[in-house]
Amino acid sequence: MVNKVARKAMTFASAVAMLAGCAKGGGSFSTLADSADFKQEAVYVPKKIDILWVIDNSGSMASSQANLASNFQSFISRFNQFNYDFHMAVVTTDGWEKQFNANSVKAKIRDGNTTHSGVFVMDKNTPNLSSVFDINAKVGVNGNGDERAFESLYQSLSNEPTNDALGFRRSDAFLAVIIVSDEDDFSNSTTGLIEDYNSASVYPVSKYTNFLDSYTGGLAAGRNYSVNTISIQDTACLNQLNTGAQKVAQRYAAISDATGGVKASICSNFGTSLSLISDSIIQLSSAFKLTREPIPETIVVSVDGVVVPQDATNGWTYDVATMILTFHGSAVPGANTSVKINFDPKSIQL
């Protein structure tokens, strides 16, 4: 009986000694605040951003392409303001033809139509960027009238070696897809036009979200992409176009909802829509995952030594379920700023 008591006492004393030995500062055991300190131009915030425009080049798109080009400054101004490291490229909604013809050139990145800029991948150092985008975005109206934006996106990113050689996509960058089209997507397994949401031949939206999940590195650290759409959002827009051929973009809405992207109307002001999309991309790309689980109430965020409030409009928020902290609005830090996140860790690291 005495031996059992003695053994228990020795075990307890050993445990106390081990904890004391692990204590920081040599006194009683303490969970001192942990911190993550980094430069935003590195892996965390802001990430590099790759922007892929998927533009409808069918016969009804001339005015929409012109509106997109003339309102480009509404989109790019914040990227320039914060000196973000971005790549930007344009493909078209008939790139899907490469699915059935390996020699098709339609999935390649475009630098215009009858006029060419000679710049396939635009970035923050591109001279006369607005003029280059004006040329690149006007992809013409002689493309396939079967506008399969989803499959065109897939073929351009996964099955077109020329695009890889141009260096558009960077594995450590947030991928922002922006689809501009006045017809819904009906990507399918045949060469024929199928405008039937219930057809077994039409690929489910999940085929493309699953592809993008994998293509951008998985979901372990949070989704690293979004799909934004400028399309026909409602019957009012449908009636305004008054062609009798188009449909409200149900599948575009579904992929934007699934990936946290913006749904904008092709009948609305392009400047306003493009501003909303750029703000969304910047916010989503600023999200990052903490390496240790914090006690949420102890998180203190500072940018260049200035404390940033916890606020969903112009501050930061923390998602307990994913351990992801996201900046919002005017609090999104610019490039080359120093961001520090201090917190007490929830668990002890021995």
Buried (B, 14 or more C-beta within 10 A) or exposed (E): EEEEEEEEEEEEEEEEEEEEEEBEEEEEBEBEEBEBEBEBBEEBBBBBBBBBBBBBBBEBBEEBBBBBBBBBBBBBEBBEEBBBBBBBBBBBBBBBBBBEEEEBEBBBBBBBBEEEBEBBBBBBEBEEBEBBBBBBBBBBBEBBBBBBBBBBBBBBBEEBEEBEEBEBBBEEBBBBBBBBBBBBBBBBEEEEEBBEEEEEEBBEBEEBBEBBBEBBBEEEBBBBBBBBBBBBBEEEBBEEBEEEEBBBBEBBBBBBEBBBBBBBBBBEEBBEBBBBBBBBBBBBBBBBEBEBEBEBEEBEBBBEEEEBEBEEEEBBBBEEEBBBBBBBBEBBBBBEBEBBBBBBBBEEEE
